[in-house]
């Protein structure tokens, strides 16, 4: 009987994240075809991934952040000391995996920030490396660090998976970069048709982080409610977990990304916290807002599409794979402009028929771009081709 191929799957973020959620959609469809061995950082990831295979957990995984939003500059360079500290636990745990798990066939890194850990894994196991890129990579041809990062990626990655066209452009390496979109594997229950209420319900789902624009959204809605607009914010998500020491150090150097928890106590906000069944969230909202500074659309956008929910997105361009301005949502370009965000909110507030029209358009777009079976078969083919070339 032919053995199942073994995939060393590196999840560099231990906390719950979009990358973890997106990867689980694929893994739960693939774990019967491949043996997954997971390597991750301390956190919620272990609890989720252990359903699909053996998990090895480290104090921390060595990373290098070259994403457009949070690449190293100014005080952020101090974070390099943390990554240097994590080199030893990363190596020790990779050697532990090598001792206990025989015949690893392929390495899959689930976010480009974990590239140092993936390179160490490739040196130890000598197997093909798939790098999944879920964030816009920082590209500056005049920057030494940017050019070096791309050269390392080109030399050591066998295949690079980009989740959308915008990400693809930032890691486009000939004969290596492939488009593999996120999917949503969910049995959706039929729900009653929503009634158009006077109160507009705006949803946000994700981490409660400053660069995700959560503070801007709260301020925008607070000002509108003071002007007697009937608007409710419904949040689903959580803060990044921090130890007491790390939390205080980040606050001291003014690089803490979590928002102030007291902001969620405002009367016009309903905080659902972390939700296991996302339909419970989407069934309660009229529109979804993604006011992030990342200049990229998260999986929330096509999730909203699947539930026929229109979106408001902060983005530099007027369209990408998941959202088209005035088709399935509204786009504004200035992350710092509360007024621009309010204008988009009021368009839906004053014309509720747009919610249904753009929501239906969003479902058409999501079904077209994020087809489950096509994308799963594509990844299976990538795995098998790489492994067969290395036998």
C-alpha positions in Angstrom: 0.0 0.0 0.0 1.4 3.4 -1.0 2.1 5.6 2.0 0.6 9.1 2.2 3.0 11.9 1.6 4.1 13.8 4.6 3.8 17.6 4.7 5.7 19.7 7.3 3.3 22.6 7.6 4.8 25.7 9.3 2.3 28.1 10.9 4.4 31.0 12.1 1.6 32.7 14.0 0.4 31.0 17.2 -2.5 33.3 17.8 -5.8 33.0 15.8 -5.3 34.9 12.6 -6.6 35.1 9.0 -3.7 33.0 7.8 -4.6 30.2 10.2 -8.3 30.4 9.3 -7.6 30.4 5.6 -5.2 27.5 5.8 -7.7 25.4 7.8 -10.2 25.6 5.0 -7.7 23.8 2.8 -6.2 21.4 5.4 -9.6 20.0 6.5 -10.1 18.9 2.8 -6.6 17.5 2.4 -5.7 15.8 5.7 -7.1 12.5 4.5 -4.9 12.6 1.4 -1.7 13.8 3.1 -0.1 13.4 6.5 0.3 16.9 8.0 2.9 17.5 10.6 2.4 21.0 12.0 5.1 23.3 13.5 3.8 26.4 15.2 4.3 28.9 17.9 2.6 28.8 21.4 -1.0 29.8 21.1 -4.5 28.9 19.8 -3.1 27.5 16.6 -2.2 24.2 18.3 -5.8 23.6 19.4 -7.1 24.1 15.9 -4.4 22.2 14.0 -4.3 19.1 16.2 -7.6 18.0 14.7 -5.7 17.4 11.4 -2.3 16.0 12.5 0.5 15.9 14.9 1.5 19.4 16.2 5.0 20.5 17.4 4.9 23.7 19.3 7.7 26.1 20.1 8.1 29.1 22.4 8.6 31.2 19.2 9.4 30.8 15.5 12.0 32.9 13.9 10.4 35.5 11.5 11.4 38.4 9.3 8.7 40.9 8.5 9.0 42.4 5.0 5.3 43.1 4.5 4.2 46.4 3.1 2.4 47.5 6.2 4.9 46.5 8.9 8.4 46.1 7.4 11.2 47.1 9.7 11.9 50.8 10.1 12.6 53.1 13.0 11.8 51.5 16.3 10.4 48.4 14.6 14.0 47.3 14.1 14.1 46.4 17.8 11.9 43.4 17.0 14.8 41.8 15.3 16.3 41.0 18.7 13.2 38.9 19.4 13.6 37.0 16.1 17.3 36.3 16.8 16.3 35.0 20.3 13.8 32.6 18.6 16.4 31.1 16.3 17.5 28.5 18.9 14.0 27.2 19.8 13.2 27.0 16.1 16.2 24.9 15.3 15.8 22.7 18.4 12.2 21.9 17.5 13.0 21.3 13.9 15.6 18.7 15.0 13.0 17.2 17.3 10.6 16.8 14.4 13.4 15.2 12.3 14.1 12.8 15.1 10.4 11.7 15.6 9.0 12.0 12.1 10.6 10.1 9.3 10.3 10.8 5.6 9.1 14.4 5.4 8.3 14.9 1.7 7.6 18.7 1.5 7.6 21.9 3.5 4.7 24.4 3.3 5.2 27.8 5.0 1.8 29.4 5.7 3.0 33.1 5.7 6.0 34.8 4.2 6.9 36.4 7.5 8.1 32.9 8.7 10.6 32.6 5.9 13.7 32.3 8.3 12.0 29.3 10.0 11.2 27.8 6.6 14.8 28.2 5.4 16.1 26.5 8.5 13.6 23.7 7.8 14.8 23.3 4.3 18.4 23.1 5.4 17.5 20.4 7.9 15.1 18.3 5.8 16.4 19.1 2.3 12.9 19.0 0.8 11.0 21.3 -1.6 9.6 24.5 0.0 6.2 26.0 -0.8 5.8 29.6 0.5 2.3 30.9 0.9 2.1 34.7 0.7 -1.0 36.2 2.2 0.2 39.9 2.6 1.5 42.5 0.3 5.3 42.1 0.2 7.3 45.4 0.5 8.9 46.1 -2.9 11.4 48.9 -3.1 14.1 48.5 -5.8 16.3 51.1 -4.1 16.1 49.2 -0.8 18.9 46.7 0.0 16.7 44.8 2.5 13.8 44.5 0.0 16.0 43.3 -2.8 17.9 40.8 -0.6 14.6 39.4 0.7 13.3 38.8 -2.8 16.6 37.2 -3.9 16.4 34.8 -0.9 12.8 34.0 -1.7 13.7 33.3 -5.4 16.7 31.1 -4.5 15.1 28.9 -1.8 11.3 28.8 -2.5 10.3 26.1 -5.1 6.8 27.4 -5.4 5.3 30.7 -4.2 1.5 30.9 -3.7 -0.1 34.3 -3.8 -3.7 34.6 -2.5 -4.8 37.4 -5.0 -3.5 39.5 -7.9 -2.4 42.3 -5.7 -0.2 40.0 -3.6 1.0 38.2 -6.8 2.4 41.5 -8.1 4.6 41.9 -5.1 6.2 38.4 -5.2 6.0 37.8 -9.0 9.0 35.4 -9.7 8.9 33.8 -13.2 8.0 30.1 -13.2 7.6 30.1 -9.4 4.7 32.3 -8.4 1.2 30.8 -8.7 -2.2 32.3 -7.9 -4.1 30.3 -5.3 -7.1 32.0 -3.8 -8.6 31.5 -0.4 -11.7 29.4 -0.1 -14.7 29.1 2.2 -15.8 25.5 3.0 -19.0 26.1 4.9 -22.5 24.6 4.9 -24.6 27.7 5.0 -28.0 27.4 6.7 -31.0 29.1 5.2 -31.9 32.2 7.1 -34.9 34.5 7.1 -34.7 37.5 4.8 -33.4 40.5 6.6 -35.8 43.4 7.2 -34.7 46.9 6.4 -34.5 48.5 9.8 -33.9 52.1 10.7 -30.7 51.1 12.4 -27.9 50.3 10.1 -25.8 47.4 11.4 -22.1 47.6 10.4 -19.9 44.6 11.0 -16.2 44.1 11.6 -14.6 40.7 12.0 -10.9 40.2 12.7 -8.2 41.2 15.2 -8.7 44.4 17.2 -5.6 46.1 15.9 -4.8 49.7 15.2 -3.5 49.1 11.6 -6.8 47.3 10.8 -8.5 50.7 11.2 -10.7 49.6 14.1 -10.2 52.9 16.0 -11.1 54.8 12.9 -14.3 52.9 12.4 -15.3 53.4 16.0 -14.6 57.2 15.8 -16.5 57.5 12.5 -19.6 55.8 13.8 -19.5 57.6 17.2 -19.5 61.0 15.4 -22.4 59.9 13.3 -24.5 58.6 16.2 -23.9 62.0 17.9 -25.6 63.5 14.8 -28.6 61.2 15.5 -27.8 58.6 12.8 -29.0 55.2 14.0 -26.0 52.9 13.5 -24.8 49.9 15.5 -21.3 48.3 15.2 -21.1 44.6 15.6 -17.6 43.3 16.2 -16.4 39.7 16.1 -12.7 38.9 16.9 -10.1 39.3 19.6 -7.0 41.0 20.7 -3.5 39.7 20.1 -2.4 37.8 23.2 0.5 39.4 25.0 2.5 38.4 28.1 2.6 41.2 30.8 6.2 41.9 30.0 5.8 42.1 26.2 2.7 44.2 26.5 4.5 46.8 28.7 7.6 46.8 26.5 5.5 47.4 23.4 3.6 50.2 25.1 6.8 51.8 26.3 8.2 51.9 22.8 4.8 53.0 21.3 4.6 50.0 19.0 1.6 48.2 20.6 -0.9 47.3 17.9 -3.8 46.2 20.0 -6.4 49.0 20.4 -7.6 50.2 23.8 -10.1 47.6 25.1 -12.2 50.3 26.7 -13.2 51.5 23.2 -15.3 48.4 22.8 -17.5 49.3 25.8 -19.3 52.1 23.9 -23.1 51.9 23.9 -23.3 51.6 20.1 -21.0 48.6 19.9 -21.8 44.9 20.3 -18.7 42.8 20.8 -19.3 39.1 20.1 -15.7 38.2 20.7 -14.2 35.2 18.9 -16.9 33.4 16.9 -16.6 29.7 15.8 -19.6 29.8 13.5 -19.1 32.9 11.3 -22.7 32.7 9.9 -23.8 33.8 13.4 -21.9 37.1 12.8 -22.8 37.7 9.2 -26.6 37.0 9.8 -26.6 40.0 12.2 -25.1 42.7 9.9 -26.2 44.7 6.9 -22.7 45.7 5.6 -19.1 44.7 6.4 -16.4 47.3 7.0 -12.7 46.5 6.4 -11.0 49.9 7.1 -7.5 48.5 7.1 -4.2 50.2 6.2 -2.9 47.0 4.6 -4.0 48.0 1.1 -5.2 44.5 0.7 -8.5 42.7 1.1 -8.7 40.0 3.8 -10.7 36.8 3.5 -13.6 38.7 5.2 -14.4 40.3 1.9 -15.2 37.2 0.0 -16.8 35.7 3.1 -19.2 38.6 3.2 -19.8 38.0 -0.5 -20.8 34.4 0.2 -23.4 35.8 2.6 -24.6 38.5 0.2 -23.2 41.3 2.4 -21.7 44.4 0.6 -18.5 45.9 1.9 -16.7 49.2 2.6 -13.0 48.8 2.1 -10.0 51.1 2.5 -7.7 50.5 -0.5 -5.5 52.6 -2.8 -7.0 51.2 -6.1 -10.6 51.0 -7.1 -10.7 47.3 -7.6 -9.0 44.0 -7.0 -9.9 40.3 -6.9 -12.5 40.6 -4.2 -14.0 44.0 -4.4 -15.0 46.4 -7.2 -16.0 49.9 -6.3 -19.8 50.5 -6.8 -20.3 46.8 -7.7 -20.1 44.8 -4.6 -19.0 47.5 -2.2 -17.5 51.0 -1.8 -13.8 51.8 -1.7 -12.2 54.8 -0.1 -8.4 55.5 -0.4 -7.3 57.5 2.6 -6.8 55.4 5.7 -6.5 58.4 8.0 -9.7 60.2 6.7 -12.6 59.6 9.1 -14.8 61.8 6.8 -14.2 59.6 3.7 -15.2 56.6 5.7 -18.3 58.4 7.0 -19.3 59.3 3.5 -19.3 55.7 2.4 -21.3 54.6 5.4 -23.9 57.3 4.7 -24.3 56.1 1.1 -25.6 52.8 2.4 -27.5 54.5 5.2 -29.4 56.8 2.8 -30.0 54.2 0.1 -30.8 50.8 1.7 -31.6 49.2 -1.7 -27.9 49.3 -2.5 -27.3 46.8 0.3 -29.2 44.1 -1.5 -28.0 45.0 -5.0 -24.3 45.1 -4.1 -24.7 42.1 -1.7 -26.0 39.9 -4.6 -23.1 41.2 -6.8 -20.7 40.2 -4.0 -22.0 36.6 -4.0 -21.6 36.3 -7.8 -18.0 37.5 -7.5 -17.1 35.3 -4.6 -18.6 32.2 -6.2 -16.6 32.9 -9.4 -13.2 33.6 -7.8 -13.2 31.3 -4.7 -14.5 28.0 -6.0 -13.6 25.4 -3.4 -12.9 22.3 -5.6 -10.9 24.1 -8.3 -8.5 25.6 -5.8 -8.1 22.4 -3.7 -7.3 20.4 -6.8 -4.8 23.0 -7.8 -2.9 22.7 -4.5 -3.0 18.9 -4.6 -1.4 19.1 -8.1 1.3 21.4 -6.8 2.1 19.1 -3.9 2.3 16.0 -6.0 4.4 17.6 -8.8 6.9 19.0 -6.4 7.2 15.7 -4.4 7.5 13.6 -7.6 10.3 15.8 -8.9 12.2 15.3 -5.6 11.9 11.5 -5.4 
